[in-house]
């Protein structure tokens, strides 16, 4: 039985994870971290200094402002960490990697728990070998705090890593051209009626390729959450992306 501690347990994603853990036979939720506690079947803690339970895996779906401190706490408490929160800086990610090494623990940072989103990123990296010119359009619900999304940033890095030729960049620096991430233009939209949509558009002489993915409900993330919890200990120290534990 794998014991799980959930940080951010009462947000929409956190509530979905609570339900999924309850339905998964070999997972047990032992505690929740939440600044505004609600009734639950397990202990709920308002701050890190109040936590008095231990778990095998810490799952974090909080905010960019708190995720680093939470992960640092979990590693120092000898827990493996699954991070589903966007917003970690490269400096913070490097610091967590070194801490995981020193503690002999494992950290998996997951920009998107959706299996179809992981496949989309993988396919985009493969396409970039032959079509280096690409742009990303991502649309999320209006309450999403970060823009571009962690998924869009991860996709841009996959494209950059897959390229064998330099892209033909046009209009870089113009405000309407979006944010440039590793020479990939990323356009972020926030609209009601959406949960998560991403489209990668490749262009070449006389042809184009569109790869798109939609998450219609948060249930689409749950298979990835379970996969991450069960296999985070396969990561050497810190890895980014659910594909680190998938056979792609």
Steps between C-alpha positions, in 0.01 A plus 500: 500500500641838396418781742431835333500853640311753287586871497219707353234243573193722471554665164323348203802287412559406863143383547525285188823347633338428837221312322746306283719394792192375685416285196853358457555190713874531564503875577409657835452872566642584845489879513417825323667841504256786442500865614121490533412161649179314422359182655681190378549134588871563572688762706510847341787739579507876443879531499816297447604542862179329616535178302545196726445214256743340257444358155687327220405754232415869523271619218494876446225681311522836676624832357826632349559699820499198731609199297875539555476529880261205507729279292803597710309407815392165355853404393639591841225281650622206286208496260513464123328789322261528207451861393199591288535872563642733234732787578826350628798702377809331359690602813236340722491186288879467522488550877237226538706269280806545723292455815345181358850370426621574851191341658497207255139583415313546172317797347277492194383837367196444278393792276193299396361175640295429187632200306379654173686824581820305563456323167438835328827638640683185394360515146587872478861420586508237227345733242754773579776279359356560155300823545692747719253788455226473761275709720283403798150617589376407846160577652413444865223595740490861620621414853835354394770711662800448273532584132634340293410171663757250621384267224566762233846569640579128510374458143721786380802333659411167335483674163831678557668174605364316196610753237777408262487837325446857621152646450438795268392753761270782393368791705679409821462772762168633373240502782239311299743219427474345846785395728808342349609185683807330352420661163141375508224763509236421765158664510296467821125559527282489814129451439195360682369177355847348463693267727817439297569514127831508319579505131844481342513629143794411276560670166723403210512577130164407353368317808404525866447265792264555794526296821236581761376370833200577722426417861125522546489409869749457783432128488736499202788574737438220750668211316815712482477593868483134603783412262719776646434399861573134434816555296661820635762282672628396156634854444872531581462831686284752315334471162255720311211346313284193537685351204796443735312197635325400176628273225513749211 
